[in-house]
């Protein structure tokens, strides 16, 4: 991608996603992902009904009457984006590919985090951790992340969700909010890694998918390429049995995925490439508020 073209793309995505995070998500993001920790703020005189465990005995002894510590919810979060960069994300039959949609959502979340004065970092993953950008603050950092989202070229085309989640759990010690963005086409079971991660952190899963993953159109014989294995297959989409088998595969996959999220207690949404992701994110925020 040429430098000028890249800058235009970065600017375009910044204008759109920053506008969304400023105007639409400002309050909802904070109420949905507010800091879970409590930080000491000040002391004040004891009032009837205060918890005696909050009494500050040093200040009480100094002034001869009881004072209690006042705690405030920690406002600052650390946000991690776990971004799937495997080959299957390049698929898209509607107005955009899964990767394009994932990039926009990730950028919107990044600007929402900055609006809330949060640190944000990214882990790009395929069947290995491709790149780790440690959490930082600031617009310059956000624009660097967006450039990487637009241009990053993975070494592998395959997917290993569990390995990426496990890496994040070990790499980030302080409790953080984690957005896991993927199409979740991974043949392995990663439920245990998600469960461990969600016990330490606050994990939210965002599934990106295309409507043709749900149902095949009747368009005759089609050559299909598995982007992760490179295998080509001819599929007769005029066969109702083939279309039915494909739909049943999708239903089974979604059932397994839903069960995995339920077991690991992870909030999740699914966004189709031809749907409005703003509505989906708003529903997610409201559900968590």
C-alpha positions as CSV (number, residue, x, y, z in Angstrom):
1,X,0.0,0.0,0.0
2,X,1.4,3.4,-1.0
3,X,2.1,5.9,1.8
4,X,-0.4,8.5,0.5
5,X,-3.1,5.8,0.1
6,X,-2.4,4.5,3.5
7,X,-2.6,8.0,5.1
8,X,-5.9,8.6,3.4
9,X,-7.3,5.2,4.7
10,X,-6.0,6.0,8.2
11,X,-7.6,9.4,8.1
12,X,-10.9,8.1,6.8
13,X,-11.2,5.4,9.4
14,X,-10.1,7.9,12.1
15,X,-12.8,10.4,11.1
16,X,-15.5,7.7,11.1
17,X,-14.6,5.7,14.2
18,X,-13.5,8.7,16.3
19,X,-16.9,10.3,15.5
20,X,-18.7,7.2,16.6
21,X,-16.7,6.9,19.9
22,X,-17.2,10.6,20.6
23,X,-20.9,11.0,19.8
24,X,-22.5,7.6,20.3
25,X,-20.4,5.5,22.6
26,X,-18.9,8.1,25.0
27,X,-21.1,7.3,28.0
28,X,-22.1,3.8,27.1
29,X,-18.5,2.5,26.8
30,X,-17.5,3.8,30.2
31,X,-20.6,2.5,32.0
32,X,-20.1,-0.9,30.3
33,X,-16.4,-1.3,30.9
34,X,-15.7,0.9,34.0
35,X,-12.8,0.1,36.2
36,X,-13.6,-2.8,38.6
37,X,-11.0,-1.8,41.2
38,X,-11.4,0.7,44.1
39,X,-8.8,3.4,44.8
40,X,-8.3,5.4,47.9
41,X,-9.6,9.0,47.4
42,X,-9.8,10.9,50.8
43,X,-10.9,10.7,54.4
44,X,-14.0,12.2,56.0
45,X,-15.7,12.1,59.4
46,X,-17.5,8.9,60.3
47,X,-21.2,9.1,59.7
48,X,-23.9,6.7,61.0
49,X,-24.2,3.7,58.7
50,X,-20.5,3.8,57.5
51,X,-18.7,0.5,57.5
52,X,-16.4,0.3,60.6
53,X,-13.9,-1.6,58.5
54,X,-13.3,1.7,56.6
55,X,-12.2,3.6,59.7
56,X,-8.7,5.2,59.3
57,X,-7.2,4.6,62.7
58,X,-4.2,6.8,62.2
59,X,-6.4,9.9,61.3
60,X,-8.9,8.9,64.0
61,X,-6.1,8.8,66.7
62,X,-4.7,12.2,65.5
63,X,-8.0,14.1,65.7
64,X,-9.7,12.2,68.5
65,X,-12.8,11.3,66.6
66,X,-13.5,8.6,64.0
67,X,-12.6,9.2,60.3
68,X,-13.3,6.8,57.4
69,X,-11.5,6.2,54.2
70,X,-13.4,7.1,51.1
71,X,-12.8,5.0,48.0
72,X,-13.6,5.8,44.4
73,X,-13.9,3.4,41.5
74,X,-10.8,3.4,39.4
75,X,-11.6,5.2,36.2
76,X,-8.6,4.1,34.1
77,X,-8.7,0.8,32.3
78,X,-6.2,-1.2,30.4
79,X,-7.8,-2.4,27.2
80,X,-6.4,-5.2,25.0
81,X,-7.6,-5.9,21.5
82,X,-6.9,-9.6,20.4
83,X,-7.2,-9.3,16.7
84,X,-7.4,-12.4,14.4
85,X,-5.3,-11.9,11.3
86,X,-5.7,-15.4,9.9
87,X,-6.5,-16.1,6.2
88,X,-10.3,-16.7,6.7
89,X,-10.8,-13.0,7.6
90,X,-10.1,-12.0,4.0
91,X,-13.5,-13.6,3.0
92,X,-16.4,-11.3,2.2
93,X,-19.3,-11.5,-0.3
94,X,-21.2,-8.4,0.7
95,X,-20.0,-4.7,0.9
96,X,-16.8,-5.5,2.8
97,X,-14.6,-8.4,3.9
98,X,-14.6,-9.7,7.5
99,X,-11.1,-8.1,7.9
100,X,-12.5,-4.6,6.9
101,X,-15.3,-4.9,9.4
102,X,-13.0,-6.2,12.1
103,X,-10.6,-3.2,11.5
104,X,-13.4,-0.7,11.8
105,X,-14.7,-2.2,15.0
106,X,-11.2,-2.4,16.5
107,X,-10.5,1.2,15.6
108,X,-13.9,2.3,17.2
109,X,-13.1,0.5,20.4
110,X,-9.6,2.0,20.4
111,X,-10.9,5.6,20.1
112,X,-13.6,4.8,22.8
113,X,-10.8,3.7,25.1
114,X,-8.7,6.9,24.5
115,X,-11.8,9.0,25.1
116,X,-12.0,7.4,28.5
117,X,-8.3,8.0,29.1
118,X,-7.6,4.3,29.0
119,X,-4.4,2.5,27.9
120,X,-4.8,0.3,24.9
121,X,-2.7,-2.5,23.4
122,X,-3.1,-5.1,20.6
123,X,-2.2,-8.7,20.0
124,X,-2.3,-9.8,16.4
125,X,-2.7,-13.6,16.2
126,X,-3.0,-16.4,13.6
127,X,-2.0,-19.9,14.9
128,X,0.7,-18.0,16.8
129,X,1.1,-14.6,18.3
130,X,2.2,-12.5,15.3
131,X,2.7,-9.1,17.0
132,X,2.3,-7.7,20.5
133,X,1.8,-3.9,20.9
134,X,2.0,-3.1,24.7
135,X,-0.8,-0.9,26.2
136,X,-0.2,2.9,26.0
137,X,-2.2,6.1,25.8
138,X,-2.5,8.8,23.3
139,X,-3.6,9.7,19.8
140,X,-0.2,8.9,18.2
141,X,-0.4,5.4,19.7
142,X,-4.0,4.9,18.4
143,X,-3.0,6.0,14.9
144,X,-0.1,3.5,15.0
145,X,-2.5,0.8,15.9
146,X,-4.9,1.7,13.0
147,X,-2.0,1.7,10.6
148,X,-1.0,-1.8,11.8
149,X,-4.7,-2.9,11.5
150,X,-4.7,-1.8,7.9
151,X,-1.4,-3.1,6.7
152,X,-0.3,-6.0,9.0
153,X,0.7,-9.1,7.0
154,X,0.8,-12.3,9.1
155,X,3.4,-15.0,8.6
156,X,0.7,-17.8,9.0
157,X,-2.8,-18.1,7.6
158,X,-4.1,-20.5,10.2
159,X,-5.9,-19.9,13.5
160,X,-5.2,-20.7,17.2
161,X,-7.5,-18.7,19.4
162,X,-6.5,-20.6,22.6
163,X,-2.8,-19.8,22.2
164,X,-3.5,-16.1,21.7
165,X,-5.8,-15.9,24.8
166,X,-3.2,-17.8,26.9
167,X,-0.4,-15.4,25.8
168,X,-2.5,-12.4,26.8
169,X,-3.4,-13.9,30.2
170,X,0.3,-14.4,30.9
171,X,1.6,-11.1,29.4
172,X,-0.9,-8.7,31.0
173,X,-0.6,-8.9,34.8
174,X,-3.0,-6.1,35.8
175,X,-6.7,-6.8,35.3
176,X,-7.9,-5.5,32.0
177,X,-10.8,-5.4,29.5
178,X,-10.1,-7.7,26.6
179,X,-11.9,-7.6,23.2
180,X,-11.4,-10.8,21.3
181,X,-12.2,-10.1,17.6
182,X,-12.3,-13.2,15.3
183,X,-14.5,-15.3,13.1
184,X,-13.7,-18.2,15.5
185,X,-13.0,-20.7,12.8
186,X,-10.6,-22.8,14.8
187,X,-10.9,-26.6,14.9
188,X,-9.4,-26.8,18.4
189,X,-11.3,-26.4,21.7
190,X,-10.2,-23.1,23.5
191,X,-12.9,-23.1,26.2
192,X,-10.4,-23.6,29.1
193,X,-8.1,-20.8,27.9
194,X,-11.0,-18.4,27.7
195,X,-12.3,-19.5,31.1
196,X,-8.9,-18.9,32.8
197,X,-8.5,-15.5,31.0
198,X,-12.0,-14.3,32.0
199,X,-11.3,-15.2,35.7
200,X,-8.3,-12.9,35.6
201,X,-9.6,-10.3,33.2
202,X,-12.9,-9.0,31.7
203,X,-13.1,-10.8,28.3
204,X,-15.7,-9.9,25.6
205,X,-15.9,-11.8,22.3
206,X,-16.9,-10.2,19.0
207,X,-17.6,-12.7,16.2
208,X,-17.3,-11.4,12.6
209,X,-19.1,-13.4,9.9
210,X,-20.4,-13.3,6.3
211,X,-23.9,-14.3,5.4
212,X,-22.6,-16.9,2.9
213,X,-21.2,-18.8,5.9
214,X,-24.8,-19.2,7.0
215,X,-26.3,-20.3,3.7
216,X,-24.9,-20.9,0.2
217,X,-26.7,-19.3,-2.8
218,X,-27.8,-21.5,-5.7
219,X,-25.3,-20.4,-8.3
220,X,-24.2,-23.7,-9.8
221,X,-20.7,-25.2,-9.5
222,X,-18.3,-22.9,-7.6
223,X,-14.6,-23.2,-7.0
224,X,-13.9,-22.5,-3.3
225,X,-10.5,-21.8,-1.7
226,X,-9.8,-22.5,2.0
227,X,-7.7,-19.4,2.8
228,X,-6.1,-21.1,5.8
229,X,-5.0,-24.4,4.2
230,X,-4.8,-23.3,0.5
231,X,-7.0,-26.2,-0.5
232,X,-9.3,-25.7,-3.5
233,X,-12.6,-27.5,-3.8
234,X,-15.4,-27.5,-6.4
235,X,-18.9,-27.2,-4.8
236,X,-22.2,-27.8,-6.6
237,X,-24.3,-25.1,-4.9
238,X,-27.3,-26.1,-7.1
239,X,-27.6,-29.2,-4.9
240,X,-30.2,-28.7,-2.1
241,X,-28.4,-31.4,-0.1
242,X,-25.1,-29.5,-0.3
243,X,-26.7,-26.3,0.7
244,X,-28.5,-28.0,3.6
245,X,-25.3,-29.7,4.8
246,X,-23.5,-26.3,4.7
247,X,-26.2,-24.7,6.8
248,X,-26.3,-27.5,9.3
249,X,-22.5,-27.2,9.7
250,X,-23.0,-23.5,10.5
251,X,-25.7,-24.2,13.0
252,X,-23.5,-26.8,14.7
253,X,-20.5,-24.5,14.8
254,X,-22.6,-21.6,16.3
255,X,-24.1,-24.0,18.9
256,X,-20.6,-25.1,19.9
257,X,-19.4,-21.5,20.1
258,X,-22.3,-20.3,22.1
259,X,-21.8,-23.2,24.6
260,X,-18.1,-22.3,24.8
261,X,-18.9,-18.6,25.6
262,X,-21.5,-19.7,28.2
263,X,-19.1,-22.1,29.9
264,X,-16.4,-19.4,30.1
265,X,-18.9,-16.8,31.2
266,X,-17.9,-14.4,28.3
267,X,-20.2,-11.7,27.0
268,X,-20.3,-11.9,23.2
269,X,-21.9,-10.5,20.1
270,X,-22.0,-11.6,16.4
271,X,-21.8,-9.0,13.6
272,X,-22.4,-9.8,10.0
273,X,-20.4,-8.0,7.3
274,X,-23.5,-6.4,5.8
275,X,-25.0,-5.4,9.2
276,X,-24.6,-2.1,11.2
277,X,-22.0,-2.9,13.8
278,X,-22.9,0.3,15.7
279,X,-26.2,-1.2,16.7
280,X,-24.5,-4.5,17.8
281,X,-22.0,-2.6,20.0
282,X,-24.7,-0.5,21.6
283,X,-26.6,-3.6,22.4
284,X,-23.5,-5.1,24.0
285,X,-22.8,-1.9,26.0
286,X,-26.4,-1.8,27.3
287,X,-26.4,-5.4,28.2
288,X,-23.3,-4.8,30.4
289,X,-24.3,-1.5,31.9
